Amino acid sequence: MATAVETLRDTPFTIGGRTFHSRLMVGTGKYQDNETMVRAVAASGAEIVTVAVRRVDLDRTKRAGVLYHLDPKRYFLLANTAGCATAEDAVRYARLAREAGFNEFVKLEVIGDQETLLPDVQGLLAAATILIREGFKVLAYTNEDLVAALRLEDAGCAAVMPLASPIGSGLGLLNPYSVRTIKRRLQVPVVVDAGVGTASDACLTMEQGVDGILMNTALAAARDPVAMAHAMRLAVEAGRTAYLAGRMPRREVAVPSSPLEGMLD
Amino acid sequence: MTDTIDITLNGERRAVTRGVTLLQLLASLELDPRAVVVEHNRTIVRRPALGDVRVAPGDAVELVHFVGGG
């Protein structure tokens, strides 16, 4: 389905010196099977696809990792440090990921609370600083706090990734004002990561002017992940285009759309 | 002197042949060295060096790869 609007020229979406066309990034976790995951990723139109670093299951070494299913030539694989609770762990995982992977990009997560999976900003900054010194391009998963976002940018992060709502919650964009403010104040790309539940959430998020969205559970936990991936692709494009088009002002009173002149007596 | 030693492999104690290299260890596990990253006592061992590093008793070896994640 063609959805491109030729009348609108979007700026390129560039992170850490790499330019992408799709503003939707997707994760590869929690799918019922790899075949569904591959089809959903394809339907999403995403170019950046996240993966996690974990121990090889030594009892089933014949079961290949995710790279067996995703062509690294087709997708830009973005490793994460999901599950890490300290800066030290996150740095360790990032180094392993760089060794396993194909690029120097890492989606940095340092989790500060196990119930909400909210980020530990102090640990995040510490890990980001170390990794940036080692040449990593860090995309930092953070909360919707402007000051934290500014500090991460100052530290040299390639992108800042504020959450829409907690990971896997599907609660949607809880704080549009904060996300909008972060986007307005930062020079580096702002990619909303986590919490988007359905297409309207994605659309509303993109309408705030952010550069992109990363999502996983919204696709993986949908009844039909492939169809939801398609819906998200459209929603991200719609939201982005609406943002570029510029919405009408809100008014508290009605303004007629049809002329008042020419009415019959 | 036994011909096996105990190491910690992916968090679990495991008996391996004495003097085995990391490359031989991967082969014994039927793992493709291109598909895993090896961490030996917290230090990453790059692929070309896997045949040079021998494991010693009590060593900690981690074998990791990419899995689905968000």
Interface residues (C-beta under 8 A of the other chain):
Chain A: G27 T28 G29 K30 Y31 N34 M37 T50 V51 A52 V53 R54 R55 V56 L58 T61 K62 A64 G65 V66 L67 L77 A79 N80 A82 R92 R95 L96 A97 E99 A100 G101 I167 G168 A194 L214 M215 N216 T217
Chain B: L9 N10 G11 E12 L29 E30 L31 A35 V36 V37 E39 R42 I44 R46 E62 L63 V64 H65 F66 V67 G68 G69 G70
